[in-house]
Amino acid sequence: MKFNTDEFNHLVKHRRSINTNMFTEESVDDEIIKQMLENAAWAPTHKLTEPWRFIVFSGDGLMKLANFQADLYKRIHEKKGSFKEEKYLMLLKKPLMASHVIAIGMKRDTMNRIPDIEEIEAVACAVQNMSLTATAYGVGCYWGSGGITYIEEAKEFFGLSENDKLLGFLFIGVPKLWPIVKRRSIKDKVSWIN
């Protein structure tokens, strides 16, 4: 097999996390989203458990997601006395700033053959494949794990059971601009033992 390694290296170095406040109001073509999901399926997965589960919200579905997460936050935090109107409004608004939002789930191997962390790592690899695909198409995205991500009561809405995990949301949109980011040298983070 032969690939253009220069193009691949360029792609990896230009992948960015692009927040919803940097999105235009344009919609991303569903075919790009489908390709992102197809490429996610090729992530490494121990014992081929393929633990990733995705739910794509677009159009009216974005409002369903917004209402669900805002209402869940309100219900839980009013009981605790920790409700914040500002956060509630942000949960209502944020999904509507994206063209698509993909809920990221980890479905636990029913035989528990794989350590939990390895299943989470497989899902993270799948999300990286989606992010690189988005970059190749000039589409912005970022993986957010705030809001209702770690609230146990949220799982059922996303088709996840008690042993599964909701790992966040991939917000997708057309970027107003492509951010320039620098990274420190990898040499400071690598040791070679020969």
C-alpha positions in Angstrom: 0.0 0.0 0.0 1.2 3.5 -0.8 -0.2 6.7 0.8 0.8 10.3 0.5 2.6 10.6 3.8 3.2 14.4 3.3 -0.6 14.9 3.0 -1.3 12.7 6.0 1.3 14.5 8.2 -0.2 17.8 7.0 -3.7 16.6 7.9 -2.7 15.5 11.4 -0.9 18.8 12.2 -3.9 20.8 11.1 -6.6 19.0 13.1 -8.1 21.5 15.6 -10.7 21.5 18.2 -13.1 24.3 17.0 -15.7 25.5 19.5 -19.3 26.2 18.5 -18.7 30.0 18.9 -16.4 29.7 15.9 -19.1 28.1 13.7 -21.0 29.8 10.9 -24.7 29.1 10.5 -24.0 26.9 7.5 -24.9 23.2 7.6 -22.5 20.4 7.1 -23.5 17.9 4.4 -24.8 14.7 5.9 -22.6 12.7 3.5 -19.5 14.2 5.3 -21.0 13.1 8.7 -21.6 9.6 7.3 -18.0 9.4 6.1 -16.8 10.6 9.6 -18.9 7.7 11.1 -17.6 5.2 8.6 -14.0 6.1 9.4 -14.8 5.9 13.1 -15.6 2.2 12.6 -12.0 1.5 11.6 -10.5 2.5 14.9 -8.5 -0.1 16.8 -10.5 -2.2 19.1 -9.3 -5.0 21.4 -11.0 -8.3 20.6 -13.1 -6.5 18.0 -15.7 -5.4 20.6 -16.3 -2.1 18.6 -17.6 -0.4 21.8 -18.4 3.0 20.2 -22.0 4.0 19.9 -23.0 7.3 18.2 -26.3 9.2 18.0 -26.4 12.0 15.4 -28.5 15.1 16.1 -29.3 17.5 13.3 -32.2 19.7 12.3 -35.1 19.4 14.8 -33.0 16.8 16.6 -30.7 19.5 17.9 -33.6 21.1 19.8 -34.6 17.7 21.2 -31.0 17.3 22.6 -31.0 20.9 23.9 -34.3 20.4 25.7 -33.4 17.0 27.1 -30.0 18.1 28.6 -31.3 21.5 29.9 -34.3 19.8 31.6 -32.2 17.0 33.0 -29.7 19.5 34.4 -32.5 21.6 35.9 -34.3 18.6 37.5 -31.1 17.2 39.1 -29.7 20.5 40.3 -32.9 22.0 41.6 -33.1 19.0 44.0 -29.5 19.6 45.1 -29.9 23.4 45.4 -27.1 23.9 42.9 -29.2 25.1 39.9 -27.6 27.9 37.9 -29.8 29.7 35.3 -26.8 30.6 33.2 -25.7 27.0 32.8 -29.3 25.9 32.0 -29.5 28.5 29.3 -26.2 27.5 27.9 -27.3 23.8 27.7 -30.4 25.0 25.7 -28.3 27.1 23.4 -25.1 25.2 22.7 -26.5 22.3 20.5 -28.3 24.9 18.3 -24.9 26.6 17.5 -23.8 23.4 15.7 -24.8 21.9 12.4 -24.7 18.4 13.9 -24.0 17.0 17.4 -22.9 13.4 17.8 -23.4 11.8 21.2 -20.5 9.6 22.0 -21.2 6.4 23.9 -19.2 3.4 25.1 -21.2 0.1 25.1 -19.6 -2.3 27.5 -18.6 -5.7 26.2 -21.3 -8.0 27.7 -18.7 -10.6 28.6 -16.5 -8.0 30.3 -13.5 -9.5 28.5 -11.8 -6.1 28.1 -10.9 -3.6 30.9 -13.2 -0.6 30.9 -10.3 1.8 30.1 -9.4 -0.1 26.9 -13.0 0.2 25.7 -12.8 4.0 26.4 -9.5 4.2 24.6 -11.1 2.5 21.5 -13.9 5.0 21.5 -11.3 7.9 21.8 -9.5 6.4 18.7 -12.8 6.3 16.8 -13.5 10.0 17.7 -10.0 10.9 16.5 -10.8 9.2 13.2 -13.9 11.4 13.0 -12.0 14.5 13.8 -9.3 13.8 11.2 -12.0 13.1 8.6 -13.7 16.4 9.5 -10.4 18.2 9.1 -9.9 16.6 5.6 -13.2 18.1 4.5 -12.6 21.5 6.1 -15.2 20.9 8.7 -14.7 22.0 12.3 -15.5 19.9 15.4 -14.7 19.4 19.0 -15.3 16.8 21.7 -17.0 18.3 24.7 -17.5 16.4 27.9 -19.3 18.9 30.0 -23.0 19.4 30.7 -24.8 16.1 31.3 -22.0 13.8 30.1 -21.3 12.2 33.5 -24.9 12.3 34.8 -26.0 8.7 35.3 -29.7 9.6 34.5 -28.7 10.7 31.0 -27.7 7.3 29.8 -31.1 5.9 29.0 -31.9 8.8 26.5 -28.8 7.7 24.5 -29.6 4.0 24.6 -26.9 3.2 27.1 -27.3 0.8 30.1 -25.8 1.0 33.6 -22.5 -0.6 32.6 -22.1 1.7 29.5 -20.7 5.2 29.5 -21.7 8.5 27.9 -18.4 10.1 27.0 -19.5 13.4 25.6 -20.5 15.1 22.4 -18.8 15.9 19.1 -20.0 19.4 18.0 -19.7 19.8 14.3 -19.9 22.9 12.1 -18.4 25.0 9.4 -15.6 27.1 10.9 -15.4 30.9 10.4 -11.7 30.5 10.3 -9.1 27.7 10.9 -7.2 28.4 14.1 -3.4 28.4 14.2 -2.0 26.4 17.1 1.5 25.6 18.1 2.7 22.6 20.0 5.8 22.2 22.1 8.4 19.9 20.7 7.7 16.2 21.1 11.4 15.7 22.1 10.5 17.0 25.5 8.0 14.2 26.0 9.8 11.2 24.6 12.7 9.1 25.9 14.5 6.6 23.7 16.0 3.5 25.2 18.2 1.7 22.7 
